Amino acid sequence: MRSQLIRLPAALAAGLLALFLGTVAPQAAAGAAPAPRVRKNIECLNPEELSNLRYALSILQKRDPSFPDSYGYWVDVHGSFRRGPCEHGNERFLPWHRAMLFHFEDLLRKADPPRTANVTLPYWDWTLVPSGKEGYPREYEAQGPLFDDTRTPWDPGRPPFSSDEIKRILGIPTWPDFTYGLERGPHDFIHGSYVGGNMGSVPTAAQDPIFYAHHANLDRLWAQWQKDHPGQDPKDTEAPLKGMPGPPNKVGQTLKIADLGYSYGPVSCSQKNMPAGTPPRAVSDDAPAGGNVTSFPFDLPTASPERLRLLISGLRKPTDASIRVYLFLHPADVPYQAGNQEFFDRYIVANLTFWALQHKHEGQDVQAAETDLPVHLLPRQASPLRAAAAKSKWLLTMVVTPAAREEQRKGLLFHPLPFHSLSLQVEKKGKIETRDLTPSRPEEN
């Protein structure tokens, strides 16, 4: 029996997994072309599709985690140094997770055909009001293979993440800035601020089945961005993707979902799960009531700038606890107002989460590597910055709080974000001027 067998060496396990999944590139597989896979919004699955998904997951979840066709094995592919781990904070982030979803979906389809032969991974659009009673799609709140009891419960009736923020991220024109924006925005927020529990830690994130729906939605947004920005893809196409047993296992093999044989279905399927009218404020758009506040004064070098980009140099990402970072651009004569929702809506330009690394469980005390992080500053609709005069005086205010809701509510003082320097790039008509930013008197609220 599986449970009586010893854990396989990593190389042997990868070889077996390649046999399970096949070793030819997806687009080059022999025989008749299979029917395209369509990944649907979880709210749109019909009863048969939902039943088959649950059934396939239950089979993988019961298998010995030392075997490469098991659910537990892929938890480790994402979170363990033995078999992965996942890529974060670099340009392989989206390609790596696209490959992981592809291989895991193949295992679901091969769990017990013909019943499972057409199973696909659903996606969770977190810009919609969830259908469940605790802030999640109801399919993930029901007991069974899709359930996880470690999630943070939320009051129903509010979307987790801002649809306006997603529109702004999809409008970022360059690949590195887009991928960092998608990761530090909705990706890290859903993991570290909203869901929490198993999803709040890298080693255990894929233990929660909602992990796959979350990453399928991120993959869907990447595919949408690719259509709107052709040619803006990672350049290092030969870069290997750790832990993947076969194609796609290089960056270049993940760039076209049509070649991988799948597509994404529409968000809207019926009105029963999607309330009419303007959705209420997203959870991600709540103004912070406390945190560490630091302001950086500067003179705007040009009138009515078209694009703003902040470069955080020498950033050290957290290893033990996720954090939120809010960035506000406001006139120097308008002081920052903690907890003021009107101020938040008018002056917020970036709303970031940094998901903790938390790989220490394997005896490897991971040090927070320094990195340079570009952040597109995206002022909202009526920001006065759009009509600002040259040489006018402004403040960039950075507010740092714990990411988890329960930690925020404690009202504890929090440390500033650790970095070496900040510089602001201001663009107008293709001309870019750079301003180094030095903090004014830091204050803690």
N, C-alpha and C positions, 0 to 999 in steps of 0.2 A: 504494500500500500504506500501511497505517496508520503504519508506522515511518518513512515518508518525509514525513509531514505535520508541520507546525509545531504547537507547543503552543497550544491554544485559549485565548483570553481567558476569565477566570472567568465573566463574564456569559453569553457564548455557550455555554460548557460547561454551565452550569446549565440554559440553555434546552434544549440537546440532551438532557440527562439527563431533563428533564421530559417530553420527547417519548418517550423510552425507557420511562419509568415511568408516564406518564399524569398528567394535571393535575387530575383530579377527586378529591374526597375519597374514601377507600377505601369508606366506608359508602354513598356515593351513586353508585357506579359503575353504568352502565346494564347492562341485560340480566339474565339469570338469575344468582342468587346463586351464587358459586363454592363448591365444597366447602371447609369450614373447614380451615385449616392446623393441623396438630398438630405442635408441636415436641417431639421426643422426647429422652430421655436418650441421649447418644451411645452408651452401652453397650447400648441397646435397638434400634438400627437393624438391620434385616434386611440380608442381603447385597445385595439389589437397591437398597434405599434408600441404603446406604453407597456403592455403585458409582455411583449417579446423582449423589450429592452430590460425590464426587471428580471426576466428569466435568464437572459444572457449574463447580466451582472451577477446574479446569484450563483451561477455556475462558477464564474471566475473567482468570486469571493470565497467559495468553499475549498478551492484548491490550495495545496501546500505552497506557501509564499516563496519557497526555494525554487519553484519551477517557473520557467519563463512564460508559461501561458496562464499564470495566476494573477489575480488582482493585487495581492501583496507584493509580488515581484515588481510591478510597475509603480507602486508607492515608493519603492526603493530606487527605481530608475530616476524618479524625480528628485528624491531627497537624500540619497545615500552616496557617499564617496565610493562605495563598493561597485556601484552599477551606473552611476551618472557622474555628478548630479546635474540638475537643470542648469540652464544658462540664464543669467540675469545681469542687468547692468551693462550689456554690450549689444552689438548688432546681431548676435545669434539668438537673442531672446525669442523673437517671433518664429524664425525658422525652426529652432529646436522644439518648441512646443507644438508647432504644426506637425512635425515628424512624429512626436510622441502620440498625438491624437490619432494620426493615421494608423500607426501600428497597434495601438490599443483598440481602435475601432475594428481592425481586422480580427483581433482575438475575439471580440464580441460576436462577430459574424460567424466565426468558426466554432463557437461554443457548443452548439448543437443544431447543425443544419438538418433539414431545411427550415426549421422554425426560426432560427436566428440568422439565416443567410442574408436578410435584407435590413438588419438592425443598423441604425446610424446613431451617432452621438447628437443629442439635441443641444441647442444653445439657450442660454438664459440672458434675455435682454433686460439688463438692470436699469434701463431708463424708463421702463413701464412699471405701473403699480402692480406688485406681485399679487397673485390670486390666493395665496395662503393667508393664515391668520397670524403668522409670526414674522412676516417680512420676506417670505420666500415663495416661489411657485408651489402651489399646493401639492404637486406630485412629489416634491422633495420633503414635504412635512409629514407625509403618510408613512407609517411604519413599513419597513421593508428594505430592499436593496438600495434604494435611493436616499435613505434617511441617515442622518448623523446627529446624535444628541448633544454634541459639543458646541453647536452654533449659538451665536448671540441672538436672542429673540428681540424683535422690533415691533413697534406698534404698526398695525396694518394701515394701508391707505396712502403710503408715500413711496415713490420710486427710490431705490437706493442711490442712483447716480444721475447727475444732471444731463439731460439730453442736449442742452445748449453747450455744455462743456465738450461733449462728444463731437458736435458739429465743428467746434473750434479746433479740436485736435485733428479731425479729418481734413481741415483746411491747411494744416502745416505742410509746406511744399517740399521739404527735403527729408530723405529717409532717416538719417540719424536723429534729427529732431523729432520726427514723427514717432519713431519707435520708443524713444525715451519718454515722450509725452504720454503715449499710451500706457507704458509701464508704470511711470510714476503717478499717473492719474488714476484711471479706473482699475487697472490691474492690482496695484498695491493697496488701493483703498478697499476693494472688495475683500481681499485676503486679510489685511491687517486691521482695518477699521470696522468693516461691516459684519462679515461672517465670523471671524475669530475662531476659537476652538482649534480643531485640527487644521483648518484652513489658515490659521494665523501663524503657522510655523512651517518652514520649508520642508523639514524631514517628514512631517505628517500631512501636508496639504492634500496630497492625492488620496489620502485615506477617506476623505469626505467625497462622495460621488458628485457633489455639486461642483467640485474642482473642474471636471470635464466640461460641464455646461458653461462655466465661467470662461474657460480657455477657448471653447468653441466660439463664444461670442467675440472674444478678442481676435480670433482667427478670422471671423466673418468681417470684422471692421478692417483688418489688414487687407483682406481681399477687396473690400470696397475701396479702400484708399489706393490700392494698386491700379484699379480701373481708372481712377481719377488722376493718377500721377504715373503714367507709363514710363518705364525706364528708371524710375527712382527706387532701385532695389539695392540690397547689399552687394558690394563689389567682390568680396572674397568668396566666390561661389564654390571653391574647392575646400573651404573650411569644414572639417569633420564635425558631426553632431554626436557628442558623447552618449554612449549607452544605447544607440540605435542599432538594431541587429542586421539591418540591410537597408537598401534604398526604400525611402529617402533617408540617407544618413550623411548627406552633405548639404550645405546651404543651397547650392544651385539647384538641387533636386526638389526643393520645396516651393519654388517661386511661382508656380502655376498650378492652381488647384484643379484646373481642367485636366492637366496631365496626371494628376493624382486620382482623378475619377470621381470628384464630388463637387457639389455646389451647395449654396445655402438657400433655403426657402424664405418666403416673405415673413416679416415680423407679424403682420396682422392676419389672423385666420378666422376670427369671429368676434362678435362684440361681447360674448358672455364673460370673457376674462379681462376685457379692456374697457374700463369706464370711459364714457364720453366726456367731452369737455377738456378744459385745460388741466393737466395734472398738477397736483400740489407740489410745493417745494420739495426737491430731492434732499435726501438725508445728507448727501455730500455737500450741499449748499448751505448748511447751517453755519452761522457766524460763530467763531470761537469766543468763548467767554473769558478765557484765561490764557496762560502760556508765557513763554519768554518772548519779549518784544524788543526788536532792535531796528532802528531806523537808519537809512543811508541817504543823506541829502545829495542832490545833484542839480546842476543847471541844464535844462533841456537844450541841446546844441542846435536844434532846428525846429522850425514851426511845423505843427501838424504832422508828426512822424507817421510813416506808413507801417513800419514793423519794428518791434522791440525784441531783443534777445539778450537774456542774462546768461553769463558764463560763470558757473561756480567752480573755482579751481581748487584742487587739493581737497576735495570733499571726502570725508570719511563716513561711509554708510553705517547704520547701526547694526550690531550683531546680536543684541539681547532683547531689544524691545522696539516695536514699530513706532514711527513718529509721523505726525502730520506737519506740513510746512505750508503756511499761507503767505502769499506775497501780494501786497497792496501797493498801487501807485496812486498817490494823492498829492494835491497841492500842499506846499509847505505850510500854508496858513490854515490848513484843515487838519487838526490833530487826529491821530488814530483813535478809534472808539471801539473798545473791546465789547463784544457781544451785541453790537448794534447792527441789525440786519440791513438797514438802509445803507449804512456805510459799506458793509460787505458787498452788497449788490452793485454799488456804484463804482467801487475802486478795486475789487479783486481782479488780479491778472494771472494768478497761478494758484492752483490748489493741489498740492502734491502729498503723496504718502510714500514713506520709505519703509518697505517691508523688511523686518529683521531677518538676518541670515540664519542664525540659530542652527548651526551645524555641529555644535559642541558635543552632542550626544555620542559621537563616534570617537571621542578621545582626541579629536583634532580641534584645537583651540584656534578657530579661524580669526585672523586679525582683519580688521576693516581696512581693505586696500584703498589707497587714495585714488580718486578718479576726477576727471573734469566732466561736469554735467552741463550741457546746454539746455536752457529753458526758454521756450517761446512764451513771451508775455502777451496775453491775449485780452486786452481790455474789452469790457462788455459794451452793450449797445450805445449808451449815451455818455460814455466816459469823457470828461472834459479834456482829457489828453488829446483827443482827436482834433481839437481846435486850439490846442495850446500854442502860445507864442514862443518864439526862440528866446533863449536865456531866461525863461520863466523858471521859478524855483519849485522843485518837487522833492518828494520823499518816497523812497522804496522802503516799505516797512515789512519786516519778516517776523512772523509769529510762529513759534514752534511749540507744539503740544504733544502729549501722548496720543497715539492713534486710536487705542481702544476706548470705547465710550465710557466704560466704568472707570478708567484711569483719568479721563478728562473731568469727570464729575467730582473727583476728589479735590480738584482745585489746587493741586500741589504746584509749587514752582518747578520749572523745567529748564533744562540746559539749552543753550543756544546750539545751532547747527554747527558742527566742527568743519571748518574749511580754511584755506589759506587766504583767498582773495575773491572779490566779486568784480566783474566788469560788465558794463551795460553797453550793448551795441544798438545804435539808433540808425535806422535806415530810411532814406527818402530818395526816390527816383534813382535807385541803384547805388547811391552813395551811402557809405556806412561810416559813422563816427563812433568812437569808443570812449567811454568814461569809466575810469576806475572809481570804485565806490568805497568810501571809508565810513565806518559807523559813527553816528553821533552818540551821545551819551546813552548806553543801553539801559533799559529799564525792564523790570520784571513785574508782571501783573499777577 
